[in-house]
């Protein structure tokens, strides 16, 4: 049986992880949840705000914080490794739900690396005000990351399925995914 891979793409705090966990509970076959944040958490603390790791730059205006992320070589290698680890997990027959924030050519790299598998790309959307409110409730996010990612994360991308996570619960979103993809 060919592994199924569902790639959730959206701005930080849009609800990807919550949707992934809800989807894991209702699929007929088991799915592993692969979160980009877990790979970023592997970086040494010295990589944060360092040109080789991740640099966070305030690009906001008064009343509208926007934190840009610049990825250095150490962080870029870790994320390329994540995409290859996803291919390795799938090669072993694992079904996967991937939680990512694609801001560059990641989708094309995924298409190349995962060509042998059954891959579905899902765009996870919500209004900026909703995402920023969620971001403000979290204690693991810099305020303004979602604003900076908002216009970039879906630019030029087409999806197999778009999910409006603005008003739907993670469970309702997961059910829509399950039904649409026959999971």
N, CA, C and O of each residue as an XYZ file, in Angstrom:
732
protein
N       0.839     -1.181      0.000
C       0.000      0.000      0.000
C       0.886      1.248      0.000
O       1.857      1.322      0.752
N       0.556      2.206     -0.828
C       1.316      3.453     -0.930
C       0.900      4.388      0.200
O      -0.290      4.564      0.465
N       1.878      4.979      0.858
C       1.600      5.900      1.962
C       0.829      7.114      1.469
O       1.054      7.607      0.363
N      -0.084      7.585      2.310
C      -0.834      8.821      2.059
C      -0.153      9.936      2.832
O       0.223      9.762      3.991
N       0.003     11.072      2.189
C       0.607     12.233      2.835
C      -0.305     13.422      2.615
O      -0.660     13.755      1.484
N      -0.673     14.048      3.703
C      -1.516     15.243      3.659
C      -0.660     16.385      4.180
O      -0.211     16.360      5.326
N      -0.437     17.381      3.339
C       0.396     18.514      3.730
C      -0.509     19.714      3.972
O      -1.179     20.208      3.064
N      -0.510     20.172      5.228
C      -1.285     21.347      5.628
C      -0.367     22.560      5.577
O       0.668     22.587      6.243
N      -0.739     23.557      4.794
C       0.057     24.782      4.692
C      -0.799     25.972      5.108
O      -1.939     26.122      4.669
N      -0.232     26.802      5.954
C      -0.930     28.010      6.378
C      -0.070     28.803      7.331
O       0.948     28.316      7.822
N      -0.478     30.007      7.586
C       0.252     30.886      8.501
C       0.270     30.296      9.900
O      -0.590     29.492     10.259
N       1.247     30.698     10.676
C       1.295     30.287     12.068
C       0.021     30.694     12.780
O      -0.529     31.762     12.511
N      -0.449     29.861     13.676
C      -1.641     30.084     14.500
C      -2.960     29.977     13.743
O      -4.005     30.337     14.284
N      -2.934     29.489     12.501
C      -4.181     29.314     11.753
C      -4.946     28.075     12.226
O      -6.155     27.976     12.016
N      -4.247     27.129     12.864
C      -4.920     25.948     13.381
C      -4.463     24.635     12.778
O      -5.141     23.620     12.938
N      -3.336     24.625     12.092
C      -2.866     23.404     11.426
C      -2.653     22.249     12.402
O      -3.104     21.132     12.149
N      -1.979     22.508     13.496
C      -1.692     21.431     14.460
C      -2.971     20.894     15.082
O      -3.113     19.685     15.267
N      -3.897     21.779     15.403
C      -5.174     21.337     15.986
C      -5.963     20.505     14.989
O      -6.583     19.507     15.357
N      -5.941     20.912     13.737
C      -6.629     20.143     12.692
C      -5.949     18.792     12.518
O      -6.627     17.774     12.380
N      -4.626     18.766     12.523
C      -3.892     17.506     12.361
C      -4.244     16.528     13.483
O      -4.496     15.351     13.227
N      -4.261     17.013     14.721
C      -4.593     16.138     15.854
C      -6.041     15.637     15.756
O      -6.320     14.476     16.056
N      -6.954     16.510     15.336
C      -8.357     16.101     15.178
C      -8.489     15.075     14.056
O      -9.268     14.128     14.169
N      -7.745     15.256     12.990
C      -7.795     14.328     11.863
C      -7.238     12.963     12.257
O      -7.768     11.935     11.837
N      -6.182     12.944     13.055
C      -5.623     11.671     13.520
C      -6.662     10.830     14.256
O      -6.624      9.602     14.190
N      -7.578     11.475     14.945
C      -8.583     10.765     15.736
C      -9.664     10.103     14.894
O     -10.333      9.185     15.368
N      -9.850     10.552     13.644
C     -11.010     10.077     12.880
C     -10.677      9.334     11.591
O     -11.584      8.875     10.897
N      -9.398      9.205     11.258
C      -9.070      8.494     10.026
C      -9.161      6.991     10.241
O      -8.918      6.496     11.341
N      -9.511      6.271      9.183
C      -9.620      4.813      9.266
C      -8.241      4.180      9.482
O      -8.118      3.208     10.228
N      -7.221      4.719      8.844
C      -5.843      4.243      8.979
C      -5.074      5.214      9.876
O      -5.413      6.397      9.932
N      -4.046      4.733     10.579
C      -3.257      5.646     11.410
C      -2.411      6.610     10.571
O      -1.878      6.247      9.523
N      -2.306      7.830     11.057
C      -1.489      8.872     10.435
C      -0.567      9.450     11.500
O      -1.004      9.736     12.615
N       0.706      9.622     11.161
C       1.646     10.320     12.029
C       1.535     11.812     11.761
O       1.310     12.220     10.622
N       1.689     12.626     12.789
C       1.675     14.082     12.642
C       3.123     14.570     12.661
O       3.820     14.428     13.666
N       3.564     15.138     11.556
C       4.916     15.686     11.430
C       4.794     17.207     11.424
O       4.259     17.794     10.483
N       5.295     17.834     12.481
C       5.170     19.289     12.635
C       6.497     19.982     12.373
O       7.529     19.603     12.927
N       6.460     20.992     11.533
C       7.648     21.790     11.268
C       8.226     22.343     12.565
O       9.446     22.392     12.727
N       7.369     22.759     13.486
C       7.844     23.319     14.753
C       8.722     22.337     15.517
O       9.663     22.750     16.194
N       8.429     21.040     15.420
C       9.247     20.040     16.114
C      10.673     20.037     15.566
O      11.629     19.835     16.314
N      10.809     20.259     14.273
C      12.149     20.313     13.678
C      12.854     21.616     14.037
O      14.060     21.620     14.282
N      12.117     22.714     14.069
C      12.733     23.983     14.472
C      13.151     23.935     15.940
O      14.142     24.556     16.324
N      12.399     23.199     16.763
C      12.761     23.049     18.174
C      14.066     22.283     18.356
O      14.669     22.344     19.428
N      14.508     21.569     17.338
C      15.776     20.837     17.414
C      16.983     21.756     17.298
O      18.089     21.379     17.685
N      16.782     22.953     16.771
C      17.902     23.885     16.612
C      18.448     24.288     17.974
O      17.683     24.453     18.924
N      19.768     24.450     18.078
C      20.312     24.934     19.343
C      19.843     26.359     19.610
O      19.596     27.125     18.679
N      19.723     26.703     20.871
C      19.271     28.041     21.256
C      20.140     29.123     20.615
O      19.657     30.217     20.322
N      21.405     28.822     20.402
C      22.316     29.823     19.809
C      21.967     30.130     18.356
O      22.476     31.101     17.796
N      21.101     29.315     17.732
C      20.692     29.556     16.343
C      19.582     30.595     16.227
O      19.306     31.102     15.140
N      18.951     30.906     17.352
C      17.878     31.900     17.312
C      18.486     33.297     17.323
O      19.368     33.615     18.121
N      17.988     34.106     16.421
C      18.508     35.459     16.205
C      19.990     35.440     15.867
O      20.765     36.290     16.305
N      20.360     34.431     15.066
C      21.719     34.313     14.539
C      21.599     34.120     13.033
O      20.716     33.390     12.584
N      22.457     34.749     12.242
C      22.335     34.657     10.781
C      22.361     33.241     10.220
O      21.819     33.004      9.141
N      22.979     32.290     10.925
C      22.992     30.905     10.450
C      21.697     30.167     10.770
O      21.392     29.149     10.147
N      20.941     30.666     11.727
C      19.708     30.005     12.153
C      18.484     30.758     11.692
O      18.194     30.834     10.498
N      17.770     31.315     12.651
C      16.574     32.106     12.365
C      16.758     33.499     12.938
O      17.117     33.669     14.103
N      16.509     34.481     12.106
C      16.574     35.876     12.538
C      15.172     36.456     12.414
O      14.512     36.305     11.385
N      14.728     37.119     13.473
C      13.406     37.719     13.508
C      13.576     39.233     13.430
O      14.257     39.837     14.260
N      12.949     39.836     12.422
C      13.074     41.283     12.206
C      11.714     41.948     12.293
O      10.761     41.522     11.640
N      11.627     42.985     13.096
C      10.382     43.747     13.217
C      10.206     44.601     11.967
O      11.009     45.493     11.694
N       9.162     44.324     11.223
C       8.841     45.098     10.019
C       7.459     45.721     10.125
O       6.866     46.128      9.126
N       6.960     45.789     11.338
C       5.617     46.300     11.552
C       5.557     47.807     11.612
O       6.566     48.511     11.645
N       4.328     48.260     11.625
C       4.029     49.682     11.779
C       3.299     49.842     13.094
O       2.852     48.856     13.679
N       3.174     51.044     13.557
C       2.492     51.297     14.830
C       1.126     50.609     14.843
O       0.306     50.816     13.948
N       0.896     49.796     15.860
C      -0.391     49.123     16.001
C      -0.552     47.882     15.163
O      -1.574     47.205     15.276
N       0.421     47.548     14.316
C       0.327     46.368     13.458
C       1.683     45.674     13.405
O       2.421     45.830     12.432
N       2.017     44.908     14.442
C       3.317     44.241     14.453
C       3.431     43.204     13.343
O       2.484     42.470     13.060
N       4.593     43.156     12.726
C       4.888     42.154     11.699
C       6.340     41.730     11.887
O       7.257     42.540     11.747
N       6.538     40.471     12.202
C       7.877     39.946     12.448
C       8.280     39.063     11.266
O       7.706     37.996     11.052
N       9.273     39.522     10.506
C       9.795     38.763      9.376
C      10.759     37.701      9.887
O      11.447     37.899     10.889
N      10.798     36.584      9.193
C      11.717     35.506      9.537
C      12.720     35.358      8.403
O      12.343     35.197      7.242
N      13.975     35.412      8.744
C      15.053     35.152      7.775
C      15.701     33.843      8.188
O      16.078     33.662      9.346
N      15.827     32.933      7.233
C      16.345     31.601      7.509
C      17.786     31.497      7.032
O      18.074     31.691      5.851
N      18.684     31.190      7.953
C      20.086     30.974      7.621
C      20.343     29.526      7.252
O      19.422     28.709      7.224
N      21.605     29.210      6.967
C      21.959     27.888      6.454
C      21.684     26.755      7.435
O      21.249     25.684      7.013
N      21.922     26.953      8.721
C      21.685     25.884      9.694
C      20.185     25.540      9.736
O      19.817     24.366      9.691
N      19.339     26.543      9.819
C      17.889     26.306      9.849
C      17.412     25.750      8.507
O      16.564     24.859      8.476
N      17.946     26.263      7.403
C      17.553     25.769      6.084
C      17.901     24.288      5.926
O      17.116     23.519      5.372
N      19.080     23.889      6.415
C      19.474     22.470      6.360
C      18.517     21.611      7.181
O      18.124     20.527      6.751
N      18.148     22.093      8.353
C      17.218     21.335      9.201
C      15.878     21.154      8.490
O      15.294     20.072      8.543
N      15.393     22.188      7.835
C      14.098     22.090      7.151
C      14.181     21.231      5.890
O      13.232     20.516      5.568
N      15.300     21.294      5.179
C      15.475     20.365      4.048
C      15.518     18.933      4.570
O      14.954     18.025      3.958
N      16.183     18.737      5.695
C      16.225     17.419      6.321
C      14.846     16.945      6.735
O      14.536     15.758      6.631
N      14.016     17.869      7.206
C      12.645     17.520      7.572
C      11.906     16.955      6.357
O      11.237     15.927      6.452
N      12.032     17.626      5.229
C      11.334     17.159      4.033
C      11.844     15.776      3.595
O      11.060     14.948      3.131
N      13.133     15.529      3.737
C      13.680     14.216      3.408
C      13.266     13.172      4.450
O      13.045     12.011      4.105
N      13.161     13.570      5.703
C      12.679     12.652      6.747
C      11.233     12.252      6.474
O      10.846     11.108      6.714
N      10.441     13.187      5.975
C       9.053     12.887      5.613
C       9.030     11.823      4.519
O       8.241     10.881      4.586
N       9.891     11.969      3.517
C       9.970     10.964      2.449
C      10.399      9.612      3.018
O       9.877      8.577      2.603
N      11.339      9.607      3.957
C      11.801      8.350      4.561
C      10.684      7.695      5.376
O      10.503      6.479      5.312
N       9.945      8.482      6.131
C       8.819      7.935      6.895
C       7.777      7.316      5.964
O       7.256      6.234      6.234
N       7.484      8.005      4.882
C       6.502      7.492      3.917
C       7.024      6.235      3.226
O       6.247      5.324      2.938
N       8.320      6.171      2.958
C       8.901      5.002      2.301
C       8.747      3.747      3.165
O       8.743      2.629      2.649
N       8.622      3.937      4.461
C       8.402      2.817      5.375
C       6.916      2.470      5.512
O       6.550      1.590      6.292
N       6.063      3.165      4.750
C       4.641      2.866      4.752
C       3.813      3.678      5.722
O       2.633      3.392      5.922
N       4.412      4.682      6.325
C       3.680      5.528      7.268
C       2.830      6.556      6.537
O       3.322      7.242      5.641
N       1.564      6.667      6.910
C       0.712      7.758      6.460
C       1.055      8.979      7.306
O       1.313      8.852      8.503
N       1.058     10.151      6.696
C       1.538     11.346      7.380
C       0.601     12.531      7.200
O      -0.006     12.712      6.144
N       0.498     13.330      8.250
C      -0.109     14.655      8.170
C       1.023     15.614      8.493
O       1.551     15.614      9.605
N       1.390     16.428      7.521
C       2.510     17.349      7.658
C       1.966     18.744      7.892
O       1.088     19.215      7.170
N       2.495     19.388      8.902
C       2.077     20.721      9.339
C       3.240     21.661      9.016
O       4.273     21.622      9.685
N       3.075     22.507      7.990
C       4.185     23.325      7.495
C       3.736     24.762      7.243
O       2.544     25.053      7.147
N       4.711     25.639      7.140
C       4.511     27.028      6.723
C       5.442     27.220      5.532
O       6.640     27.448      5.702
N       4.885     27.127      4.328
C       5.706     27.217      3.123
C       5.784     28.666      2.650
O       4.775     29.287      2.316
N       7.004     29.181      2.631
C       7.211     30.571      2.236
C       8.108     30.696      1.004
O       8.360     31.803      0.528
N       8.585     29.576      0.494
C       9.487     29.583     -0.659
C       9.108     28.483     -1.631
O       7.944     28.339     -2.007
N      10.112     27.703     -2.036
C       9.921     26.654     -3.046
C       9.666     25.284     -2.422
O       9.912     24.262     -3.063
N       9.182     25.249     -1.194
C       8.965     23.977     -0.502
C       7.985     23.066     -1.229
O       8.192     21.853     -1.275
N       6.926     23.624     -1.795
C       5.920     22.788     -2.449
C       6.540     22.030     -3.619
O       6.245     20.852     -3.817
N       7.382     22.683     -4.382
C       8.032     22.026     -5.509
C       8.979     20.936     -5.010
O       9.064     19.863     -5.607
N       9.690     21.213     -3.913
C      10.578     20.202     -3.350
C       9.773     19.002     -2.850
O      10.159     17.855     -3.074
N       8.653     19.270     -2.174
C       7.787     18.175     -1.739
C       7.321     17.349     -2.934
O       7.352     16.119     -2.886
N       6.895     18.004     -3.990
C       6.399     17.273     -5.163
C       7.476     16.337     -5.712
O       7.174     15.210     -6.105
N       8.714     16.788     -5.740
C       9.819     15.961     -6.232
C      10.117     14.810     -5.280
O      10.190     13.656     -5.703
N      10.288     15.120     -3.997
C      10.654     14.107     -3.007
C       9.557     13.069     -2.775
O       9.841     11.913     -2.463
N       8.307     13.493     -2.931
C       7.185     12.620     -2.571
C       6.415     12.099     -3.779
O       5.267     11.673     -3.649
N       7.042     12.133     -4.954
C       6.365     11.742     -6.194
C       5.836     10.304     -6.159
O       4.857      9.996     -6.839
N       6.462      9.428     -5.385
C       6.055      8.019     -5.349
C       4.860      7.762     -4.431
O       4.370      6.636     -4.344
N       4.395      8.806     -3.747
C       3.349      8.630     -2.735
C       2.071      9.351     -3.142
O       2.059     10.133     -4.093
N       1.013      9.083     -2.419
C      -0.284      9.725     -2.628
C      -0.314     10.991     -1.769
O      -0.592     10.928     -0.571
N      -0.027     12.134     -2.384
C       0.135     13.394     -1.655
C      -1.024     14.334     -1.968
O      -1.427     14.487     -3.121
N      -1.549     14.958     -0.922
C      -2.579     15.996     -1.069
C      -2.082     17.256     -0.372
O      -1.645     17.213      0.778
N      -2.156     18.370     -1.079
C      -1.770     19.662     -0.519
C      -3.030     20.409     -0.117
O      -3.938     20.598     -0.927
N      -3.079     20.832      1.143
C      -4.241     21.542      1.665
C      -3.831     22.918      2.143
O      -2.875     23.060      2.905
N      -4.547     23.924      1.701
C      -4.351     25.282      2.191
C      -5.286     25.513      3.369
O      -6.491     25.284      3.270
N      -4.731     25.962      4.468
C      -5.529     26.239      5.666
C      -5.612     27.762      5.793
O      -4.595     28.438      5.954
N      -6.820     28.285      5.720
C      -7.065     29.726      5.659
C      -7.894     30.198      6.854
O      -8.679     29.437      7.421
N      -7.710     31.438      7.217
C      -8.562     32.136      8.183
C      -8.277     33.622      8.015
O      -7.192     33.992      7.566
N      -9.223     34.471      8.363
C      -8.977     35.912      8.284
C      -7.816     36.307      9.213
O      -7.604     35.694     10.259
N      -7.082     37.331      8.810
C      -5.931     37.785      9.590
C      -6.318     38.111     11.026
O      -5.573     37.779     11.948
N      -7.455     38.748     11.238
C      -7.870     39.110     12.601
C      -8.035     37.868     13.479
O      -7.694     37.895     14.661
N      -8.553     36.787     12.908
C      -8.736     35.545     13.661
C      -7.379     34.938     14.007
O      -7.151     34.511     15.139
N      -6.490     34.906     13.031
C      -5.159     34.322     13.257
C      -4.402     35.136     14.304
O      -3.752     34.570     15.183
N      -4.487     36.460     14.211
C      -3.772     37.298     15.182
C      -4.349     37.142     16.588
O      -3.608     37.187     17.570
N      -5.643     36.963     16.688
C      -6.243     36.751     18.011
C      -5.754     35.431     18.593
O      -5.438     35.356     19.781
N      -5.688     34.380     17.758
C      -5.168     33.087     18.215
C      -3.697     33.214     18.609
O      -3.263     32.673     19.626
N      -2.951     33.926     17.797
C      -1.522     34.133     18.074
C      -1.323     34.819     19.427
O      -0.399     34.483     20.167
N      -2.185     35.775     19.744
C      -2.050     36.524     20.997
C      -2.339     35.655     22.222
O      -1.861     35.952     23.317
N      -3.122     34.577     22.045
C      -3.441     33.670     23.159
C      -2.354     32.639     23.412
O      -2.310     32.018     24.474
N      -1.477     32.461     22.432
C      -0.425     31.451     22.563
C       0.761     32.046     23.308
O       0.979     33.257     23.295
N       1.506     31.190     23.942
C       2.684     31.654     24.676
C       3.977     31.234     23.993
O       5.067     31.461     24.519
N       3.854     30.615     22.810
C       5.039     30.132     22.108
C       5.245     30.834     20.765
O       5.955     30.317     19.902
N       4.640     31.988     20.581
C       4.736     32.721     19.320
C       5.103     34.181     19.576
O       4.699     34.778     20.574
N       5.872     34.730     18.654
C       6.136     36.165     18.681
C       4.953     36.847     17.997
O       4.545     36.451     16.905
N       4.423     37.843     18.630
C       3.301     38.577     18.044
C       3.804     39.290     16.790
O       4.774     40.046     16.832
N       3.128     39.034     15.689
C       3.490     39.635     14.411
C       3.979     38.629     13.383
O       4.070     38.956     12.199
N       4.299     37.399     13.814
C       4.723     36.377     12.846
C       3.609     36.074     11.851
O       3.851     36.009     10.646
N       2.404     35.890     12.347
C       1.284     35.544     11.467
C       1.000     36.657     10.463
O       0.710     36.380      9.299
N       1.080     37.904     10.900
C       0.828     39.027      9.979
C       1.825     38.996      8.826
O       1.446     39.172      7.668
N       3.099     38.772      9.142
C       4.120     38.758      8.097
C       3.921     37.578      7.144
O       4.121     37.713      5.937
N       3.528     36.425      7.685
C       3.340     35.229      6.865
C       2.055     35.275      6.049
O       1.973     34.643      4.996
N       1.066     36.002      6.510
C      -0.293     35.944      5.985
C      -0.367     36.062      4.461
O      -0.976     35.208      3.817
N       0.230     37.086      3.874
C       0.157     37.282      2.419
C       1.149     36.420      1.654
O       1.022     36.262      0.440
N       2.124     35.867      2.337
C       3.181     35.107      1.678
C       2.903     33.604      1.589
O       3.271     32.967      0.602
N       2.262     33.038      2.600
C       2.173     31.592      2.747
C       1.355     30.916      1.640
O       1.620     29.760      1.309
N       0.384     31.598      1.071
C      -0.441     30.994      0.018
C      -0.157     31.582     -1.365
O      -0.747     31.148     -2.354
N       0.733     32.559     -1.439
C       0.996     33.249     -2.706
C       1.492     32.279     -3.779
O       2.487     31.581     -3.588
N       0.785     32.246     -4.905
C       1.184     31.439     -6.046
C       0.983     29.938     -5.873
O       1.518     29.155     -6.659
N       0.231     29.523     -4.869
C       0.046     28.095     -4.613
C      -1.388     27.670     -4.965
O      -2.348     28.407     -4.740
N      -1.496     26.484     -5.513
C      -2.810     25.883     -5.727
C      -2.870     24.631     -4.857
O      -1.864     23.958     -4.635
N      -4.061     24.338     -4.377
C      -4.246     23.252     -3.427
C      -5.252     22.238     -3.937
O      -6.103     22.537     -4.775
N      -5.128     21.036     -3.409
C      -6.123     20.002     -3.686
C      -7.405     20.280     -2.905
O      -8.493     19.873     -3.311
N      -7.261     20.977     -1.783
C      -8.405     21.312     -0.954
C      -8.057     22.541     -0.130
O      -6.957     22.639      0.413
N      -8.993     23.477     -0.037
C      -8.840     24.657      0.817
C      -9.781     24.514      1.997
O     -10.948     24.155      1.839
N      -9.259     24.798      3.183
C     -10.036     24.682      4.411
C     -10.140     26.052      5.051
O      -9.127     26.707      5.296
N     -11.358     26.484      5.323
C     -11.586     27.738      6.042
C     -11.627     27.417      7.531
O     -12.633     26.930      8.047
N     -10.525     27.697      8.207
C     -10.421     27.412      9.641
C     -10.759     28.639     10.481
O     -10.503     28.663     11.685
N     -11.333     29.652      9.846
C     -11.659     30.879     10.564
C     -12.785     30.711     11.556
O     -12.709     31.220     12.674
N     -13.828     30.003     11.165
C     -14.960     29.801     12.069
C     -15.187     28.330     12.390
O     -15.807     28.006     13.403
N     -14.693     27.442     11.541
C     -14.887     26.007     11.777
C     -13.979     25.530     12.902
O     -12.856     26.012     13.053
N     -14.465     24.593     13.678
C     -13.638     23.982     14.716
C     -12.610     23.070     14.039
O     -12.792     22.684     12.884
N     -11.544     22.726     14.745
C     -10.599     21.753     14.181
C     -11.292     20.436     13.824
O     -10.961     19.814     12.814
N     -12.239     20.017     14.638
C     -12.955     18.768     14.379
C     -13.781     18.858     13.093
O     -13.809     17.913     12.305
N     -14.451     19.993     12.881
C     -15.235     20.169     11.654
C     -14.320     20.217     10.432
O     -14.641     19.654      9.386
N     -13.188     20.888     10.568
C     -12.213     20.946      9.466
C     -11.682     19.552      9.165
O     -11.564     19.169      8.001
N     -11.358     18.784     10.217
C     -10.848     17.424     10.034
C     -11.883     16.548      9.334
O     -11.533     15.761      8.454
N     -13.132     16.676      9.710
C     -14.192     15.891      9.086
C     -14.314     16.232      7.601
O     -14.503     15.341      6.773
N     -14.207     17.506      7.266
C     -14.253     17.920      5.865
C     -13.102     17.295      5.086
O     -13.286     16.831      3.961
N     -11.916     17.286      5.689
C     -10.744     16.684      5.040
C     -10.956     15.177      4.858
O     -10.712     14.632      3.782
N     -11.407     14.525      5.909
C     -11.642     13.074      5.868
C     -12.594     12.726      4.736
O     -12.331     11.806      3.961
N     -13.696     13.457      4.637
C     -14.700     13.176      3.613
C     -14.179     13.495      2.222
O     -14.394     12.720      1.291
N     -13.502     14.618      2.066
C     -13.016     15.028      0.748
C     -11.929     14.090      0.213
O     -11.851     13.842     -0.990
N     -11.088     13.570      1.120
C      -9.986     12.727      0.698
C     -10.256     11.232      0.866
O      -9.410     10.401      0.538
N     -11.424     10.902      1.371
C     -11.771      9.494      1.549
C     -10.891      8.775      2.555
O     -10.445      7.653      2.315
N     -10.649      9.418      3.663
C      -9.767      8.847      4.695
C     -10.549      8.042      5.710
O      -9.965      7.494      6.645
